Amino acid sequence: MSPALGPVERFIYRIIGVKPEEEMDWKMYAFAMLLFSLVGLVTLYGLQRLQAILPLNPQNLSAVAPDLSFKHLGQF
């Protein structure tokens, strides 16, 4: 990491509670990966379902139907 970004990295680590000297075992890594995937799934589903009311929608597209939202999430 460059000297300019080192303090920024340490600050972010302190805020989110990361201890850079500790290593992850496979169980912690698997949990983190599953949690990240779940948060991504919920975020994408929410974006598709709330598309009609979100800003920066110049074409005024409507929200994606619930069944199609799950179908589209499976394609990624």
N, C-alpha and C positions, 0 to 999 in steps of 0.2 A: 504494500500500500504506500502511496506517495506520502511524503511528510505533510503535505497540505491537507490530505483527507484523513490522516491518522486520528486527530482529535475528534473529528466528526464521527468516525467509526466508533471510537471509545464512548462518545456521548450516547450514540444510539444503542450500543450494547448495554450501557448503564440503565437507560430508560426501560428497555424491554427485558432486562434481567439475564442477559447472556454472559456466561463466564467463559471467556475464550481459552482458558487453561484447561477446562474440563472437556473430555471427549464424550461423544454419544455412543452408547451401546446400540445393538441392533433393535432392541425394543423401543428405545426412545426415538430412534430414527424412523421406525415404522409408524409410531404414533404421530410424530410430526408430519410425516408424509400423508397419512390418512386425514389428519386434521386440515392440512393445507388443501387437499383435494376436496374435502367437504365444504370448506369455506368458499373455494372457487366454484363449486357446483351451485351452492346457494346464491352466490353473487350473480352468476350468469343467468340462473333462473329468474332472479329478481329483476335484472336488467331487461330480460325479454318480456316479462309480465308487466313491467312499469314503463315500457317504451313509449306509450302514448302520452304520458304526463311528464316525461323527462325533458329537460331543456336540450337545445341543439338538435331538434327534430324538424328540419326545414321541410321535409316532405309530408309531415303530419301522419306518419305511419302509425297504425293502430297496434295495440299490444298483441303479442303472439298468444294463441290459444294454449291453455294448460297442457293438453295432450301433445301438442306440437313442440312446446318448450322442452319437454322431457325427451322427445324424439331427437331434437336438434342437439341437446346436450350429449347424447350418446354418440354423435358423429365426431366429436372432438377428441 
